[in-house]
Amino acid sequence: MTVIDSETSADGAVLDNAALTGVPPTLVDVARAAGVWDPNGKGLGAVWFDADNDGDLDLYVANDATANDFYRNDGNGRFTDRTFVAGVCCSEDGKPESGMGPMPVMPTATAGRICLSPI
């Protein structure tokens, strides 16, 4: 996860510091501090969605041949690893899968939403 220092202009456009100052932007890796660091993950794909309907985007990472990751957004710039509680780390037999398969979720009664249970 990388954060780029930016500002919002009067018309609502997001301008990075390079546009404002002519100085290249500074990229800061905040993955460890945010709680989404997995040194063994191979990050094949990622999905941002509101798994617990609290208004914050949560993160699911499909890894390749290693356990997947699911991070619940705490709403304060930090995430809590809920991978094992949500039951999405591995296949039904407890083995890591290639992340090219379907995300193990159950559709809810609310149209267009998915739910990992329990989170």
PyRosetta script that sets phi, psi and omega in degrees:
from pyrosetta import init, pose_from_sequence

init()
pose = pose_from_sequence("MTVIDSETSADGAVLDNAALTGVPPTLVDVARAAGVWDPNGKGLGAVWFDADNDGDLDLYVANDATANDFYRNDGNGRFTDRTFVAGVCCSEDGKPESGMGPMPVMPTATAGRICLSPI")
pose.set_psi(1, 127.3)
pose.set_omega(1, -178.1)
pose.set_phi(2, -123.2)
pose.set_psi(2, 139.0)
pose.set_omega(2, 178.5)
pose.set_phi(3, -112.7)
pose.set_psi(3, 131.7)
pose.set_omega(3, 176.0)
pose.set_phi(4, -107.5)
pose.set_psi(4, 128.4)
pose.set_omega(4, 178.1)
pose.set_phi(5, -64.7)
pose.set_psi(5, 123.7)
pose.set_omega(5, -177.3)
pose.set_phi(6, -146.0)
pose.set_psi(6, 168.6)
pose.set_omega(6, 176.2)
pose.set_phi(7, -134.9)
pose.set_psi(7, 161.7)
pose.set_omega(7, 177.8)
pose.set_phi(8, -107.3)
pose.set_psi(8, 130.9)
pose.set_omega(8, -179.7)
pose.set_phi(9, -79.3)
pose.set_psi(9, 173.3)
pose.set_omega(9, -177.9)
pose.set_phi(10, -59.9)
pose.set_psi(10, -30.3)
pose.set_omega(10, -179.3)
pose.set_phi(11, -89.3)
pose.set_psi(11, 7.0)
pose.set_omega(11, 176.1)
pose.set_phi(12, 92.2)
pose.set_psi(12, -3.9)
pose.set_omega(12, 179.2)
pose.set_phi(13, -73.5)
pose.set_psi(13, 142.3)
pose.set_omega(13, 177.6)
pose.set_phi(14, -88.9)
pose.set_psi(14, 124.1)
pose.set_omega(14, -179.9)
pose.set_phi(15, -115.0)
pose.set_psi(15, 128.0)
pose.set_omega(15, 175.6)
pose.set_phi(16, -82.8)
pose.set_psi(16, 168.9)
pose.set_omega(16, -176.6)
pose.set_phi(17, -60.8)
pose.set_psi(17, -27.6)
pose.set_omega(17, 179.0)
pose.set_phi(18, -63.5)
pose.set_psi(18, -39.8)
pose.set_omega(18, 179.0)
pose.set_phi(19, -69.3)
pose.set_psi(19, -31.6)
pose.set_omega(19, -177.0)
pose.set_phi(20, -84.3)
pose.set_psi(20, -37.7)
pose.set_omega(20, -171.8)
pose.set_phi(21, -119.2)
pose.set_psi(21, -12.8)
pose.set_omega(21, -175.3)
pose.set_phi(22, 81.1)
pose.set_psi(22, 0.5)
pose.set_omega(22, 179.2)
pose.set_phi(23, -95.5)
pose.set_psi(23, 133.8)
pose.set_omega(23, 179.4)
pose.set_phi(24, -54.5)
pose.set_psi(24, 144.7)
pose.set_omega(24, -178.8)
pose.set_phi(25, -67.0)
pose.set_psi(25, 154.0)
pose.set_omega(25, 176.2)
pose.set_phi(26, -98.5)
pose.set_psi(26, 124.6)
pose.set_omega(26, 177.2)
pose.set_phi(27, -98.5)
pose.set_psi(27, 132.2)
pose.set_omega(27, -178.0)
pose.set_phi(28, -124.0)
pose.set_psi(28, 121.6)
pose.set_omega(28, 177.4)
pose.set_phi(29, -80.3)
pose.set_psi(29, 113.9)
pose.set_omega(29, -177.2)
pose.set_phi(30, -113.3)
pose.set_psi(30, 15.0)
pose.set_omega(30, -176.1)
pose.set_phi(31, -57.4)
pose.set_psi(31, -48.0)
pose.set_omega(31, -179.9)
pose.set_phi(32, -63.7)
pose.set_psi(32, -47.5)
pose.set_omega(32, -178.8)
pose.set_phi(33, -64.0)
pose.set_psi(33, -32.3)
pose.set_omega(33, -179.3)
pose.set_phi(34, -81.7)
pose.set_psi(34, -15.6)
pose.set_omega(34, 179.2)
pose.set_phi(35, 89.7)
pose.set_psi(35, 20.1)
pose.set_omega(35, 179.3)
pose.set_phi(36, -116.2)
pose.set_psi(36, 28.6)
pose.set_omega(36, -178.9)
pose.set_phi(37, -90.0)
pose.set_psi(37, 126.6)
pose.set_omega(37, 173.9)
pose.set_phi(38, -135.7)
pose.set_psi(38, 97.5)
pose.set_omega(38, -176.1)
pose.set_phi(39, -64.4)
pose.set_psi(39, -18.1)
pose.set_omega(39, 179.8)
pose.set_phi(40, -97.1)
pose.set_psi(40, -12.1)
pose.set_omega(40, -177.7)
pose.set_phi(41, -69.2)
pose.set_psi(41, 147.5)
pose.set_omega(41, -179.7)
pose.set_phi(42, -111.3)
pose.set_psi(42, 5.6)
pose.set_omega(42, 169.8)
pose.set_phi(43, 41.3)
pose.set_psi(43, 58.8)
pose.set_omega(43, -179.9)
pose.set_phi(44, -69.9)
pose.set_psi(44, -36.4)
pose.set_omega(44, 179.4)
pose.set_phi(45, -161.3)
pose.set_psi(45, 158.9)
pose.set_omega(45, -179.3)
pose.set_phi(46, -140.3)
pose.set_psi(46, 148.4)
pose.set_omega(46, 178.2)
pose.set_phi(47, -131.7)
pose.set_psi(47, 127.1)
pose.set_omega(47, 173.3)
pose.set_phi(48, -99.0)
pose.set_psi(48, 125.8)
pose.set_omega(48, 178.3)
pose.set_phi(49, -158.8)
pose.set_psi(49, 162.7)
pose.set_omega(49, -178.5)
pose.set_phi(50, -93.6)
pose.set_psi(50, 85.7)
pose.set_omega(50, -174.5)
pose.set_phi(51, -67.4)
pose.set_psi(51, -32.0)
pose.set_omega(51, -174.7)
pose.set_phi(52, -111.2)
pose.set_psi(52, 14.7)
pose.set_omega(52, 175.7)
pose.set_phi(53, 53.4)
pose.set_psi(53, 38.0)
pose.set_omega(53, 178.7)
pose.set_phi(54, -103.7)
pose.set_psi(54, 3.6)
pose.set_omega(54, 179.3)
pose.set_phi(55, 91.4)
pose.set_psi(55, -5.7)
pose.set_omega(55, 178.5)
pose.set_phi(56, -104.5)
pose.set_psi(56, 141.9)
pose.set_omega(56, 177.4)
pose.set_phi(57, -79.2)
pose.set_psi(57, 126.4)
pose.set_omega(57, 176.6)
pose.set_phi(58, -97.2)
pose.set_psi(58, 166.3)
pose.set_omega(58, -172.7)
pose.set_phi(59, -126.7)
pose.set_psi(59, 126.3)
pose.set_omega(59, 172.2)
pose.set_phi(60, -114.0)
pose.set_psi(60, 128.0)
pose.set_omega(60, 179.1)
pose.set_phi(61, -117.7)
pose.set_psi(61, 119.8)
pose.set_omega(61, 174.9)
pose.set_phi(62, -88.1)
pose.set_psi(62, 118.0)
pose.set_omega(62, 179.4)
pose.set_phi(63, -99.7)
pose.set_psi(63, 165.4)
pose.set_omega(63, -179.3)
pose.set_phi(64, -108.5)
pose.set_psi(64, 112.2)
pose.set_omega(64, 177.6)
pose.set_phi(65, 68.7)
pose.set_psi(65, 10.9)
pose.set_omega(65, 171.7)
pose.set_phi(66, -131.4)
pose.set_psi(66, 166.4)
pose.set_omega(66, -178.8)
pose.set_phi(67, -58.9)
pose.set_psi(67, 139.8)
pose.set_omega(67, 175.4)
pose.set_phi(68, -71.4)
pose.set_psi(68, 169.8)
pose.set_omega(68, -179.8)
pose.set_phi(69, -129.7)
pose.set_psi(69, 140.9)
pose.set_omega(69, 172.5)
pose.set_phi(70, -133.4)
pose.set_psi(70, 121.9)
pose.set_omega(70, -177.2)
pose.set_phi(71, -118.2)
pose.set_psi(71, 124.2)
pose.set_omega(71, 176.0)
pose.set_phi(72, -87.3)
pose.set_psi(72, 130.7)
pose.set_omega(72, 179.5)
pose.set_phi(73, -74.7)
pose.set_psi(73, 123.2)
pose.set_omega(73, -179.9)
pose.set_phi(74, -83.3)
pose.set_psi(74, -6.6)
pose.set_omega(74, 177.4)
pose.set_phi(75, 83.5)
pose.set_psi(75, 6.8)
pose.set_omega(75, -177.4)
pose.set_phi(76, -130.4)
pose.set_psi(76, 24.2)
pose.set_omega(76, -178.0)
pose.set_phi(77, 87.6)
pose.set_psi(77, 2.4)
pose.set_omega(77, 179.3)
pose.set_phi(78, -122.4)
pose.set_psi(78, 156.6)
pose.set_omega(78, 179.3)
pose.set_phi(79, -126.1)
pose.set_psi(79, 152.2)
pose.set_omega(79, 176.1)
pose.set_phi(80, -112.9)
pose.set_psi(80, 128.9)
pose.set_omega(80, 178.4)
pose.set_phi(81, -70.7)
pose.set_psi(81, 115.3)
pose.set_omega(81, -179.9)
pose.set_phi(82, -119.4)
pose.set_psi(82, 22.7)
pose.set_omega(82, -175.1)
pose.set_phi(83, -55.7)
pose.set_psi(83, -53.6)
pose.set_omega(83, -174.7)
pose.set_phi(84, -74.0)
pose.set_psi(84, -36.2)
pose.set_omega(84, 178.4)
pose.set_phi(85, -63.6)
pose.set_psi(85, -40.2)
pose.set_omega(85, -180.0)
pose.set_phi(86, -77.8)
pose.set_psi(86, -13.6)
pose.set_omega(86, 177.5)
pose.set_phi(87, 73.3)
pose.set_psi(87, 33.8)
pose.set_omega(87, -176.1)
pose.set_phi(88, -116.4)
pose.set_psi(88, 11.2)
pose.set_omega(88, -176.2)
pose.set_phi(89, -73.6)
pose.set_psi(89, -36.3)
pose.set_omega(89, -167.7)
pose.set_phi(90, -142.5)
pose.set_psi(90, -179.8)
pose.set_omega(90, 175.6)
pose.set_phi(91, -72.0)
pose.set_psi(91, 176.2)
pose.set_omega(91, 179.9)
pose.set_phi(92, -61.0)
pose.set_psi(92, -25.4)
pose.set_omega(92, 178.9)
pose.set_phi(93, -93.3)
pose.set_psi(93, 11.0)
pose.set_omega(93, 174.1)
pose.set_phi(94, 82.4)
pose.set_psi(94, 14.3)
pose.set_omega(94, -179.3)
pose.set_phi(95, -106.0)
pose.set_psi(95, 141.5)
pose.set_omega(95, 175.1)
pose.set_phi(96, -59.8)
pose.set_psi(96, 145.4)
pose.set_omega(96, 179.5)
pose.set_phi(97, -115.6)
pose.set_psi(97, 164.6)
pose.set_omega(97, 169.4)
pose.set_phi(98, -73.3)
pose.set_psi(98, 138.0)
pose.set_omega(98, -175.3)
pose.set_phi(99, -72.7)
pose.set_psi(99, 10.0)
pose.set_omega(99, -178.8)
pose.set_phi(100, -84.0)
pose.set_psi(100, -7.8)
pose.set_omega(100, -179.6)
pose.set_phi(101, -85.3)
pose.set_psi(101, 179.9)
pose.set_omega(101, -178.7)
pose.set_phi(102, -69.6)
pose.set_psi(102, 148.3)
pose.set_omega(102, 176.1)
pose.set_phi(103, -70.4)
pose.set_psi(103, 130.6)
pose.set_omega(103, -175.8)
pose.set_phi(104, -77.6)
pose.set_psi(104, 83.5)
pose.set_omega(104, -179.8)
pose.set_phi(105, -129.5)
pose.set_psi(105, 163.5)
pose.set_omega(105, 176.7)
pose.set_phi(106, -116.8)
pose.set_psi(106, 129.9)
pose.set_omega(106, 176.1)
pose.set_phi(107, -66.9)
pose.set_psi(107, 146.7)
pose.set_omega(107, 178.1)
pose.set_phi(108, -101.7)
pose.set_psi(108, 177.7)
pose.set_omega(108, 178.9)
pose.set_phi(109, -70.9)
pose.set_psi(109, -18.4)
pose.set_omega(109, 179.2)
pose.set_phi(110, -82.3)
pose.set_psi(110, 119.6)
pose.set_omega(110, -177.0)
pose.set_phi(111, -56.7)
pose.set_psi(111, 134.7)
pose.set_omega(111, 174.7)
pose.set_phi(112, 78.7)
pose.set_psi(112, 3.6)
pose.set_omega(112, -179.8)
pose.set_phi(113, -113.6)
pose.set_psi(113, 151.7)
pose.set_omega(113, 174.5)
pose.set_phi(114, -121.3)
pose.set_psi(114, 156.5)
pose.set_omega(114, -176.8)
pose.set_phi(115, -137.2)
pose.set_psi(115, 131.6)
pose.set_omega(115, 171.3)
pose.set_phi(116, -100.1)
pose.set_psi(116, 127.5)
pose.set_omega(116, -173.3)
pose.set_phi(117, -131.1)
pose.set_psi(117, 132.7)
pose.set_omega(117, -8.4)
pose.set_phi(118, -86.5)
pose.set_psi(118, 156.8)
pose.set_omega(118, 177.1)
pose.set_phi(119, -119.7)
pose.dump_pdb("model.pdb")
